[in-house]
Amino acid sequence: MLAAVAVAQFAVALDLSVVNVALPAMRTALGFAPLDLSWVVHAYALALGGFLLLGGRACDLCGTWS
């Protein structure tokens, strides 16, 4: 169980670091100001957290059927 949680945490950290690596390309392609890039990271992190909560609840509900 600990290994699964560690892999999931690594996947989340890797996902957020990929967004940070893509920020310079987003800035040039979309013409964002440096302050706007922080909004991109925060909005992505909030959306990811919301979908993690939604997925956890869905797994909780599906796990009770078996």
VEXFI-206947 format. One record per residue (C-alpha): residue number from 1; residue in one letter; x, y, z. Coordinates in pm, whole numbers, plus 32768, in hexadecimal, padded with zeros to 4 digits. Layout:
# residues N
[site NUM; "A"; [X; Y; Z]]
...
//
This chain:
# residues 66
[site 1; "M"; [8000; 8000; 8000]]
[site 2; "L"; [811C; 80EC; 8055]]
[site 3; "A"; [81BC; 80AB; 7F03]]
[site 4; "A"; [8077; 8104; 7E4E]]
[site 5; "V"; [8059; 8248; 7F10]]
[site 6; "A"; [81C5; 829C; 7EC9]]
[site 7; "V"; [8198; 825F; 7D54]]
[site 8; "A"; [805C; 8333; 7D50]]
[site 9; "Q"; [810C; 8450; 7E05]]
[site 10; "F"; [822E; 8438; 7D12]]
[site 11; "A"; [813B; 844B; 7BEC]]
[site 12; "V"; [8099; 8585; 7C79]]
[site 13; "A"; [81EA; 862B; 7CB7]]
[site 14; "L"; [825F; 85CB; 7B5B]]
[site 15; "D"; [811F; 8653; 7AC3]]
[site 16; "L"; [8148; 87A4; 7B6E]]
[site 17; "S"; [82B8; 87BA; 7B0F]]
[site 18; "V"; [825D; 877B; 79A1]]
[site 19; "V"; [8178; 88A8; 79B2]]
[site 20; "N"; [8296; 8979; 7A40]]
[site 21; "V"; [837D; 8908; 7929]]
[site 22; "A"; [8279; 8969; 7824]]
[site 23; "L"; [824C; 8ACA; 78AE]]
[site 24; "P"; [834D; 8B75; 77C9]]
[site 25; "A"; [82A8; 8ADC; 7696]]
[site 26; "M"; [8152; 8B4B; 7714]]
[site 27; "R"; [81D5; 8CA8; 774E]]
[site 28; "T"; [8257; 8CD0; 75EC]]
[site 29; "A"; [8134; 8C1F; 7541]]
[site 30; "L"; [801D; 8CCA; 7602]]
[site 31; "G"; [80C4; 8E13; 7655]]
[site 32; "F"; [8093; 8DF6; 77CC]]
[site 33; "A"; [8138; 8EE1; 78C2]]
[site 34; "P"; [8211; 8E41; 79D0]]
[site 35; "L"; [8105; 8E83; 7AD5]]
[site 36; "D"; [8002; 8DD0; 79FE]]
[site 37; "L"; [80D8; 8C97; 79F9]]
[site 38; "S"; [80AA; 8C6B; 7B6F]]
[site 39; "W"; [7F33; 8C69; 7B35]]
[site 40; "V"; [7F62; 8B51; 7A39]]
[site 41; "V"; [8020; 8A7D; 7B36]]
[site 42; "H"; [7F27; 8AC0; 7C4E]]
[site 43; "A"; [7DF7; 8A7D; 7B74]]
[site 44; "Y"; [7E92; 8939; 7AF8]]
[site 45; "A"; [7EE4; 88C9; 7C5A]]
[site 46; "L"; [7D83; 8917; 7CD3]]
[site 47; "A"; [7CE5; 885F; 7BAE]]
[site 48; "L"; [7DCB; 8735; 7BE4]]
[site 49; "G"; [7D74; 872B; 7D57]]
[site 50; "G"; [7C01; 873E; 7D09]]
[site 51; "F"; [7C17; 861F; 7C13]]
[site 52; "L"; [7CE1; 8554; 7D0F]]
[site 53; "L"; [7BCC; 8584; 7E0E]]
[site 54; "L"; [7AC4; 8529; 7D0C]]
[site 55; "G"; [7B87; 83F4; 7CA0]]
[site 56; "G"; [7BBA; 838A; 7E09]]
[site 57; "R"; [7A47; 83A4; 7E4E]]
[site 58; "A"; [79F4; 82E4; 7D10]]
[site 59; "C"; [7AE6; 81CF; 7D74]]
[site 60; "D"; [7A4E; 81CA; 7ECD]]
[site 61; "L"; [78F2; 819C; 7E3D]]
[site 62; "C"; [795E; 8097; 7D3F]]
[site 63; "G"; [7A24; 7FD9; 7E45]]
[site 64; "T"; [78ED; 7F9C; 7F15]]
[site 65; "W"; [7840; 7EE5; 7DF4]]
[site 66; "S"; [792B; 7DBB; 7DF3]]
//
